[in-house]
Amino acid sequence: MADTLTCPDCGKDIETTEDLEEGEELTEIATEEGTISPYSDKTGNLFLCGGCKRPLGFERH
């Protein structure tokens, strides 16, 4: 049995992918001395809480 994720904003329990909504693709970035650099080879799909749309995590490709 997998652990349950609880949304810190609305308190919704996320138990399966049906409790999530998929957002836009997210690109991983690095920051250094005030600048950003995207990692073009590491992107993932952003997943949002199905209740309040808060970003909860992303899946790497």
MOHULIN-V568176 format. One record per pair of residues at least 24 apart in sequence whose C-alpha atoms are under 8 Angstrom apart, sorted by the first residue. I is the first residue (numbers start at 1). J is the second residue. D is the distance in Angstrom with one decimal. If there is no record, write none. Layout:
i->I j->J d->D
i->I j->J d->D
This chain:
i->7 j->49 d->6.7
i->7 j->54 d->7.7
i->7 j->56 d->7.5
i->9 j->52 d->7.5
i->9 j->54 d->7.2
i->10 j->51 d->7.1
i->10 j->52 d->6.4
i->12 j->49 d->7.7
i->12 j->51 d->6.5
i->14 j->49 d->7.6
i->19 j->49 d->6.9
i->19 j->50 d->5.2
i->19 j->51 d->7.9
i->20 j->47 d->6.2
i->20 j->48 d->5.6
i->20 j->49 d->5.0
i->20 j->50 d->4.6
i->21 j->47 d->5.7
i->21 j->48 d->5.0
i->21 j->49 d->6.3
i->21 j->50 d->5.4
i->21 j->53 d->7.4
i->22 j->46 d->5.9
i->22 j->47 d->4.7
i->22 j->48 d->6.1
i->23 j->47 d->5.7
i->23 j->48 d->6.5
i->26 j->58 d->7.4
